[in-house]
Amino acid sequence: MLKQFGFLIVAFVVFAAPANAQQVFVADTATLNLGAGEAQSTVVAPGKKTQCQQGRFLVTNDGDRPPGGVVWGRNLDNANGPVVGSVFEMGSLGANYSNDLIKTRYVFGTNDHDLVTLSNGDVLYITGAFSRISNENPLHAVPLVNGDGGPVQPGKNPSWFDDTFRDICTNKDEAGNCIKNYPFGPGARSVVMVWRSTDCGEHFKYVSQWDPMHAGDGSCAFPQFRRYANGNLINAKPYDMGGSDGQLARVDPATDRVYLTFQCVGYQQDNSMPPGWQPPPLNTVDPNAPQPILPFKLSKNPLNKTLVLASYNEGSSWQTLGTIEQAAWRFGVVPAGDELGFGFANSLLFGRKNGSGKYDFDSTGVAAPNGFWSWWNKSNLVGDSNIPVGNIYANMWAHPILARTPGTKSYLLAFPDSPSTSSGFGYRVYFYNDGSKKLVEGNAVLPAKQSADNVAFHLTAVDPGKGPIMLYWYDLDSAAKTITIRGRFITGESECSNDFTISQSAGTPVSFNLGSPDYWFGDYQTAGGFVSESAQTQGQGVFKLMLQKSTHYNFYPMWIEPDGTVRYGRVVYSTKGSVLENLANAGNTNGAQVARPVNLTTIPLAQWKTQPNPIPLSQIQRPALERETTREPDTRPRVRAPLLRVVPNVRP
């Protein structure tokens, strides 16, 4: 069933659309000369901060790491305006951080990070990092909190500590092969660090760190095996660093609580008695003496679990809410009151708050009745020589995306799949209502030119906090060797728009050419949005009347192009507005801005079906090698100097 109605797009003075036309407003693409790949972006809404009264677009450059200025911004009122850099203050980390690998206790050796905005306009930069901080050495003291928000007490290191390192490449040959490593350790594991900016991304202050070694029984910090060049495990010490890969942060816009999923990539301990090992005699004199400790050895069994954390104070500390007995990269989470929804492969599972304030998490998932997570990276595409996989470097091309459904306590799950052999690679889309326990399949996200050789990848959901959400993706035309950025709106439960083009120049949809081989596109991108309102009035003083109020949902999708640039657009969905719109809301310096008609399609209620019986998470199908992303290669240049007009950061 098609539902069509009129509304006005903010940005310039226009007349309201006819009642039979639905429109979306798309502005010309803006450019930042940042050589980023796994970039993340967000926006600070207008009127939130004195430093950017017009609002600001912010994006990270993964070619740099703290204490470098990772975040770059531009005000929303001028898409060709100056670019504002950032300063990262290390705070209490400074005593333990150095650019010298031999001296430093921390290394920023992963791309995995999130950039999110709180309701007051504060911005959090949340990143993974490598740590070898010891519990025993007072010189390594750093303010930490354990998994329940309390201070960490000094004590002995765990038994795996002395045998765990991460090899960090310090020299490569001309072909890019590592010829010299530094063994970062002992005690290497990944941690999560948070910086906060209160001035539109100009200064970021270090605020907290979360260490899996101090959460629960500490097992999420257990190491993993090193690997031979062919990927086989090296079943001997020393071990490789444990912790996480692909942690994910999500803000609840209703409460500003920050939720974090942290998959544990290590292996379980082998508690069998080593051959010939004799424990020391028990201390019968002192009953409080520590018990003998079995020498640490890894078993062949992965931990296969994900910790779920929450910060109730804007990232200043973290609490462990519980454990999902399944590991997953970028495990999607959507908060809905005291319920947390999670997307795993082609299934949904839930966490519900219990009396202790923790959460009880499902061990089963409601799986989509059609399809499964059938592809994830170029290993699934290389069999088709027509797909130019050599021009796109990404460890992860596609993974499941979970989002809220506007106006309801229900969810949208999109998971990578090919509905048919001729449709190309894309995503199946499902709507799920947890109240009625029913679900329905929506229109798949597929290449515009459906062909076995074409690919829709890097799907991203942009949520402005309320109202519609926007999905957008890279649309690869293999024959033309071009990519187009396309999107659609999800406007309600089982309701969405048709697909439309976002990448645009001079008011015309455009594509971009693929670049040099192995150009780094990153493994995922994120983007932000916000809600604004405007009103048309007539008269003055006591005779002033409000004629029409409009709500505008503003989205800023961001993507990478293989010419050393970051691109972003502005897409606006508005409720039915007045005859005239206020130019002050426009920010109209992006060049051409186009109002395009779109249709909304609603899936009939009769097509909704009762959910199938939940099945154990271990039985849910996903790509066999998907979990082997736990040693993400850091192959980009360490710093890519931006060719930008930069506004210097001057401290007040």
C-alpha positions in Angstrom: 0.0 0.0 0.0 1.4 3.4 -0.9 0.9 6.4 1.4 1.5 9.8 -0.2 1.2 13.2 1.4 2.8 16.6 1.2 5.4 18.3 3.3 8.0 21.1 2.8 11.7 20.7 2.7 13.7 23.3 4.7 16.5 25.3 3.1 15.0 28.0 1.0 11.7 29.8 0.4 9.5 27.4 -1.5 5.8 26.6 -1.7 4.4 23.6 0.0 4.4 20.4 -2.0 1.1 19.2 -3.5 -0.9 16.9 -1.3 0.0 13.9 -3.5 3.8 14.5 -3.4 6.2 13.3 -0.7 9.6 15.0 -0.8 13.1 14.7 0.7 15.6 17.6 0.6 19.1 16.7 -0.5 22.0 19.2 -0.5 25.1 19.1 -2.7 28.0 16.9 -1.3 30.6 18.7 0.9 34.3 17.8 0.9 37.0 17.6 3.6 40.5 16.8 2.4 41.2 14.2 5.0 42.8 10.9 4.0 40.7 8.9 6.4 39.2 5.5 5.9 37.4 4.1 9.0 36.1 7.6 9.9 33.2 8.2 12.2 31.1 11.3 12.3 28.5 13.1 14.3 26.8 16.5 14.5 26.3 19.1 17.2 22.9 20.7 16.7 22.5 24.5 16.3 22.1 26.4 19.5 23.7 23.9 21.8 27.2 25.5 22.2 28.5 29.1 22.0 31.5 27.9 20.0 29.2 26.7 17.2 25.8 28.4 17.4 25.1 27.3 13.8 25.9 23.7 14.7 28.9 21.7 13.5 29.7 18.6 11.6 32.5 16.5 13.2 34.5 13.6 11.7 37.5 11.6 12.8 40.6 10.9 10.9 41.7 7.3 11.6 45.2 8.1 10.1 45.9 9.8 13.4 45.4 8.8 17.1 45.5 10.6 20.4 47.3 12.7 21.5 47.0 13.9 17.9 44.1 16.0 16.8 41.9 13.2 15.7 38.6 15.1 15.2 37.9 17.8 12.5 34.8 19.9 12.2 33.0 22.5 10.1 30.1 24.7 10.9 26.7 23.6 9.4 25.9 27.1 8.0 28.8 27.0 5.4 29.7 23.7 3.8 32.7 25.4 2.1 33.8 27.2 5.3 37.0 26.8 7.4 37.8 23.6 9.1 38.3 23.5 12.8 40.9 21.1 14.3 41.0 19.6 17.8 43.3 19.3 20.7 43.4 16.0 22.8 44.4 16.4 26.4 45.9 13.3 27.9 45.3 14.2 31.5 46.1 11.4 33.9 47.2 9.2 31.0 50.1 11.5 30.3 52.4 9.9 32.9 52.1 6.5 31.3 52.0 7.5 27.6 54.9 8.1 25.3 55.6 8.0 21.5 58.5 5.7 22.5 57.2 2.1 22.4 59.7 1.0 25.0 58.5 3.6 27.5 54.8 3.8 26.9 52.2 1.8 28.9 49.6 2.4 26.2 49.4 2.1 22.4 46.6 3.4 20.2 46.9 0.5 17.8 43.3 0.0 16.7 40.9 1.8 14.4 37.9 0.8 16.4 36.2 3.9 17.8 32.9 5.8 18.0 32.1 9.5 18.0 28.8 10.4 19.6 26.9 13.5 20.7 24.9 13.9 23.9 21.7 16.0 24.2 23.5 19.0 25.6 25.9 19.1 22.6 28.9 17.5 24.4 30.8 15.0 22.2 32.4 11.7 23.3 35.3 10.1 21.5 35.3 6.4 22.6 38.2 4.3 21.4 39.9 1.0 21.9 43.5 1.1 23.0 46.3 -1.4 24.0 47.4 -1.4 27.7 50.1 -3.1 29.7 49.4 -1.3 32.9 50.4 -3.5 35.9 48.5 -4.0 39.1 51.7 -4.4 41.0 53.9 -1.4 40.1 52.9 1.8 41.8 54.8 3.8 39.1 52.1 2.6 36.7 49.3 4.0 38.9 46.4 5.4 36.8 42.9 6.3 38.0 40.8 3.3 37.0 37.4 1.9 37.9 36.4 -1.7 37.9 33.4 -3.2 36.0 31.0 -2.1 38.7 32.1 1.5 38.9 34.3 1.2 42.0 38.0 2.0 42.2 40.6 -0.7 41.3 42.6 -1.9 44.2 46.4 -2.6 43.8 47.3 -6.3 43.8 48.8 -9.1 42.0 48.7 -9.5 38.3 46.6 -12.4 36.8 48.5 -15.5 36.0 48.4 -14.9 32.2 50.0 -11.5 32.5 53.7 -12.3 32.1 53.1 -14.4 29.0 51.0 -12.0 26.9 52.2 -9.6 24.3 51.1 -7.9 21.1 53.6 -7.7 18.3 53.6 -4.1 16.9 55.2 -3.6 13.5 58.0 -1.0 13.6 59.5 -1.5 10.1 58.1 -2.7 6.8 59.7 -3.5 3.4 58.8 -1.8 0.2 56.0 -4.3 -0.4 54.4 -3.4 3.0 55.5 -6.6 4.7 56.5 -6.3 8.3 60.2 -7.0 8.8 60.6 -5.9 12.5 58.2 -6.1 15.5 58.2 -4.8 19.0 56.6 -7.1 21.6 54.3 -4.8 23.5 53.8 -6.3 26.9 53.8 -8.1 29.2 50.1 -8.0 30.2 48.9 -6.7 26.9 45.1 -6.4 26.5 42.7 -4.0 24.9 40.9 -1.4 26.9 38.3 1.4 26.2 39.1 5.1 26.7 36.8 8.1 26.6 37.5 11.7 25.9 34.8 14.5 26.2 34.5 17.8 24.3 32.3 20.5 25.7 33.2 23.1 22.9 32.0 21.6 19.6 35.0 19.3 19.2 37.8 21.8 19.6 39.2 20.4 22.9 38.8 16.8 24.1 39.7 16.0 27.7 40.4 12.5 28.9 37.7 11.3 31.3 37.8 7.6 31.8 39.2 4.1 31.0 37.6 0.7 31.2 39.8 -2.3 31.6 38.4 -5.9 31.1 41.1 -7.2 33.5 39.1 -5.6 36.3 35.6 -6.6 35.2 34.0 -9.7 36.9 36.4 -12.6 36.9 38.7 -10.8 34.5 38.4 -13.5 31.9 37.5 -11.0 29.1 41.1 -9.9 29.2 42.4 -13.5 28.7 44.8 -13.7 25.8 44.4 -15.4 22.4 46.9 -17.6 20.5 49.4 -16.1 18.1 49.0 -17.3 14.5 51.3 -18.5 11.7 51.2 -16.6 8.4 48.6 -19.1 7.1 46.3 -18.4 10.0 46.9 -21.5 12.0 47.2 -21.3 15.8 50.6 -21.3 17.5 49.8 -23.6 20.4 52.6 -22.2 22.7 53.6 -19.3 24.8 53.9 -16.3 24.5 50.3 -15.5 23.8 48.8 -12.7 21.8 46.8 -9.9 23.4 43.2 -10.4 24.4 40.4 -8.0 25.2 38.1 -6.9 22.4 37.9 -6.2 18.7 35.1 -4.1 17.3 33.5 -2.7 20.4 30.4 -0.5 19.8 29.0 2.5 21.7 25.4 3.7 21.5 23.8 6.7 23.2 20.2 6.5 24.4 18.9 9.9 23.3 16.1 9.8 25.9 18.6 9.5 28.9 22.1 10.2 27.6 23.1 6.8 28.9 25.9 5.3 26.9 25.8 1.6 26.2 28.9 -0.4 25.1 29.2 -4.0 23.7 32.6 -5.5 24.1 33.2 -8.9 22.6 35.8 -11.0 24.3 38.2 -12.4 21.8 40.5 -14.5 24.1 40.4 -18.2 24.9 39.3 -20.1 28.0 41.9 -21.3 30.5 43.0 -24.9 30.4 42.6 -26.0 34.0 44.0 -29.5 33.5 47.0 -30.4 35.5 50.2 -30.0 33.5 52.2 -33.3 33.1 54.7 -33.7 36.0 53.6 -30.5 37.7 53.5 -30.7 41.5 51.8 -28.0 43.5 53.7 -26.5 46.4 52.8 -27.7 49.8 49.8 -26.0 51.5 50.5 -23.3 54.1 49.0 -24.9 57.2 50.3 -22.1 59.5 48.6 -19.1 57.9 45.0 -19.9 56.9 44.9 -16.6 55.0 47.9 -17.4 52.8 47.1 -17.4 49.0 46.3 -20.8 47.5 48.8 -22.3 45.0 48.1 -21.1 41.5 48.1 -23.4 38.5 50.4 -22.3 35.7 48.3 -20.5 33.1 47.6 -22.2 29.9 45.1 -21.5 27.1 42.6 -24.2 26.0 41.4 -24.5 22.4 38.0 -23.1 23.4 37.3 -19.5 22.6 35.6 -17.4 25.3 32.7 -16.7 22.9 31.0 -14.0 25.0 30.2 -10.3 24.9 30.2 -8.0 27.9 27.5 -5.3 28.0 28.4 -2.1 29.8 26.7 1.2 30.6 27.8 4.7 31.6 25.2 6.6 33.5 27.4 9.7 33.8 28.2 10.6 30.3 31.3 8.4 30.0 32.9 9.2 33.3 32.7 5.7 34.5 31.3 2.3 33.4 29.3 -0.5 34.9 29.1 -4.1 33.7 25.4 -4.9 33.1 26.0 -8.6 32.3 27.2 -11.0 29.7 25.8 -12.3 26.4 27.1 -15.8 25.9 28.0 -15.1 22.3 30.9 -13.0 20.8 30.2 -10.7 17.9 32.0 -7.8 16.2 30.1 -4.4 16.6 27.3 -6.2 18.4 24.4 -3.8 17.8 22.4 -2.6 20.8 19.2 -0.4 20.9 18.0 0.8 24.3 14.2 1.0 24.9 13.5 1.9 28.5 14.6 -1.0 30.7 14.9 -3.3 27.7 17.9 -3.6 25.5 17.6 -5.1 22.0 20.5 -6.7 20.3 21.1 -7.8 16.7 23.1 -10.9 16.1 23.5 -12.2 12.6 19.9 -12.6 11.3 18.4 -12.7 14.8 17.2 -10.5 17.7 17.7 -11.1 21.4 17.0 -9.0 24.4 18.3 -8.0 27.8 15.8 -7.0 30.5 16.7 -5.2 33.7 16.4 -7.3 36.9 16.0 -6.3 40.5 19.7 -5.9 41.1 20.1 -3.3 38.4 21.9 -5.7 36.2 20.4 -7.3 33.1 19.3 -10.9 32.2 20.3 -11.6 28.6 18.7 -14.1 26.3 20.7 -17.2 25.3 18.5 -17.6 22.3 17.6 -15.4 19.3 14.5 -14.9 17.2 15.9 -15.6 13.7 14.5 -14.2 10.5 12.5 -17.0 8.7 14.1 -16.1 5.3 17.8 -15.8 4.6 20.8 -15.7 6.9 24.0 -13.7 7.2 25.6 -15.1 4.0 28.4 -12.7 3.2 30.7 -10.2 5.0 33.9 -9.4 3.2 35.7 -9.8 -0.1 36.3 -13.5 0.6 32.7 -14.0 -0.4 33.1 -11.9 -3.5 36.4 -13.0 -5.0 34.8 -15.9 -6.8 33.2 -13.3 -9.1 36.1 -11.8 -11.2 33.7 -9.1 -12.4 33.6 -7.5 -8.9 36.6 -5.1 -8.5 37.4 -6.2 -4.9 41.1 -5.2 -5.4 40.2 -1.5 -5.4 38.4 -1.6 -2.0 40.4 -2.5 1.1 38.1 -3.3 4.0 38.4 -6.2 6.5 34.6 -6.0 6.9 32.3 -5.0 4.0 29.0 -5.8 5.7 27.7 -6.7 9.1 24.2 -6.7 10.7 22.6 -3.3 11.6 20.0 -2.9 14.4 18.0 0.3 14.7 14.8 1.4 16.5 11.6 1.8 14.5 10.1 5.3 14.7 7.2 5.8 17.1 7.0 2.2 18.4 8.8 -0.1 20.7 10.0 -2.2 17.9 13.2 -2.8 15.9 14.6 -2.9 12.4 17.2 -5.5 11.6 19.2 -5.5 8.4 21.6 -8.3 7.8 23.9 -9.1 4.8 22.4 -11.5 2.4 21.6 -12.0 -1.3 17.9 -12.6 -1.8 18.5 -14.1 -5.2 21.4 -15.0 -7.5 20.6 -12.1 -9.8 19.9 -9.4 -7.2 23.5 -8.8 -6.2 25.0 -8.6 -2.7 23.0 -6.5 -0.2 20.9 -6.8 3.0 17.6 -8.3 4.0 15.5 -6.0 6.2 13.1 -7.2 8.9 10.7 -5.3 11.2 10.1 -6.9 14.6 7.5 -6.0 17.3 8.5 -7.3 20.7 5.1 -6.6 22.1 3.1 -8.7 19.6 6.0 -11.1 19.0 5.5 -10.6 15.3 7.8 -9.8 12.4 7.7 -9.0 8.7 10.2 -8.8 5.9 10.6 -5.4 4.3 12.2 -4.3 1.0 15.8 -5.5 0.8 18.7 -3.0 0.5 20.1 -3.9 -2.9 22.2 -2.3 -5.7 20.2 0.1 -7.9 21.3 -2.0 -10.9 20.4 -5.5 -9.7 23.0 -7.9 -11.0 25.0 -10.7 -9.6 28.1 -8.5 -9.9 26.9 -5.5 -8.0 27.2 -4.8 -4.2 25.5 -2.7 -1.6 27.9 -2.4 1.3 28.8 -0.4 4.5 25.1 0.1 5.4 24.7 2.7 8.1 21.7 3.8 10.2 21.4 7.5 11.2 19.2 8.2 14.1 18.4 11.9 15.0 16.9 10.8 18.4 13.2 10.7 17.4 11.1 10.5 14.3 12.3 8.8 11.2 15.7 7.2 10.8 17.8 7.1 7.6 19.6 4.2 6.1 22.4 4.9 3.6 25.0 2.7 1.8 27.7 2.4 -0.8 26.2 1.2 -4.1 29.0 -0.5 -6.2 28.4 -0.8 -10.0 31.1 -3.3 -10.9 30.9 -2.9 -14.6 31.3 0.9 -14.5 33.7 0.7 -11.5 31.8 3.4 -9.7 30.1 3.9 -6.4 26.9 5.9 -5.6 25.8 6.8 -2.1 22.1 5.9 -1.8 19.6 6.0 1.1 16.1 5.5 2.3 13.9 6.6 5.2 12.3 4.4 7.8 9.3 6.4 8.8 7.4 3.9 11.0 6.9 0.3 11.9 6.9 -1.5 8.5 6.9 1.8 6.6 9.8 3.1 4.5 10.5 5.4 1.5 11.8 4.3 -1.9 15.6 4.6 -2.3 17.1 7.9 -3.5 20.6 9.2 -4.3 22.5 11.1 -1.7 25.8 11.8 -3.5 25.1 15.0 -5.5 26.8 17.8 -7.4 25.2 20.9 -8.8 21.8 19.4 -7.9 22.4 16.3 -10.0 23.0 12.7 -8.6 26.6 11.7 -9.1 28.8 8.6 -8.7 32.6 8.5 -8.0 35.2 6.3 -9.6 37.1 3.6 -7.8 40.7 4.6 -7.2 44.0 2.9 -6.7 44.3 -0.8 -5.6 43.6 -1.5 -1.9 42.4 2.0 -1.1 41.4 1.9 2.6 37.6 2.3 3.0 37.5 1.2 6.6 35.3 -1.5 8.2 32.4 0.7 9.1 31.3 4.3 9.3 28.8 6.2 11.5 26.9 9.4 11.1 24.7 11.8 13.1 21.6 13.9 12.9 19.3 16.1 14.9 15.7 17.4 15.1 14.8 21.1 14.6 11.5 23.0 14.5 10.4 26.1 12.8 7.1 28.1 12.9 5.5 30.6 10.5 3.9 33.5 12.2 1.9 36.5 11.1 1.3 39.8 12.9 3.1 41.3 15.9 2.7 41.5 19.7 -0.6 40.3 21.0 -1.8 39.9 17.4 1.0 37.5 16.5 -0.4 34.2 15.3 1.3 30.9 14.6 0.1 29.7 11.2 2.1 26.5 10.9 4.7 24.6 12.8 7.2 22.3 11.0 9.5 19.6 12.4 12.7 19.0 10.4 14.7 15.8 10.8 18.3 16.6 9.7 20.7 13.9 8.6 24.4 14.2 7.8 25.6 11.0 6.0 29.3 10.7 5.7 31.4 8.5 3.3 34.9 8.0 2.0 36.0 8.6 -1.6 39.3 7.2 -2.9 40.9 10.5 -3.7 42.0 11.3 -0.1 38.7 12.9 0.9 35.9 12.6 3.3 32.5 13.6 1.9 29.3 14.4 3.7 25.8 15.5 2.7 22.7 17.1 4.2 19.4 15.3 3.9 16.2 16.7 5.5 12.9 15.1 6.1 10.2 17.5 7.2 6.7 17.2 8.4 4.1 19.0 6.4 5.0 22.7 6.6 3.7 26.1 5.9 3.5 27.9 2.6 6.8 29.7 3.4 9.8 28.4 5.2 12.3 30.4 7.3 15.6 31.0 5.5 17.4 31.0 8.8 16.9 27.3 9.1 18.5 26.6 5.7 22.2 26.8 6.1 22.1 27.2 2.4 25.7 27.5 1.3 26.1 24.0 0.0 25.5 24.9 -3.7 22.4 23.4 -5.3 19.8 21.9 -3.0 17.1 19.7 -4.4 13.7 18.7 -3.2 12.9 15.2 -4.5 9.6 13.4 -4.4 9.5 10.1 -2.7 6.9 7.5 -1.9 6.2 5.8 1.4 5.3 2.1 1.3 3.5 0.4 4.2 3.5 -3.3 4.6 -0.1 -4.6 5.2 -0.8 -5.9 8.7 -1.9 -9.2 7.1 1.7 -9.9 6.1 3.0 -9.8 9.7 3.6 -13.3 11.1 4.1 -14.7 14.5 7.8 -15.1 15.3 9.4 -18.5 15.0 10.6 -20.2 18.1 13.9 -18.7 19.4 16.9 -20.9 18.8 20.3 -21.1 20.7 22.7 -18.4 19.6 25.2 -21.1 18.8 22.9 -22.5 16.1 22.4 -19.2 14.3 24.2 -19.3 11.0 26.9 -16.7 10.1 30.0 -16.6 8.0 32.6 -19.2 9.2 35.5 -16.7 9.2 33.7 -13.7 10.5 35.1 -14.0 14.0 38.7 -14.0 12.7 38.8 -10.1 12.7 40.5 -10.1 16.1 43.9 -9.1 14.7 42.9 -6.1 12.6 45.9 -5.0 10.5 47.0 -1.4 11.0 48.3 -0.8 7.5 47.5 2.9 7.0 50.0 5.8 7.2 50.2 6.9 10.8 49.4 10.5 10.0 47.9 12.1 6.9 48.3 15.8 7.0 44.9 17.4 6.0 45.1 20.0 3.2 42.5 22.2 4.9 41.8 25.8 5.8 42.2 25.3 9.6 41.0 27.6 12.3 43.7 27.4 15.0 42.6 26.2 18.5 43.4 29.0 20.9 42.8 28.2 24.6 40.6 30.8 26.3 
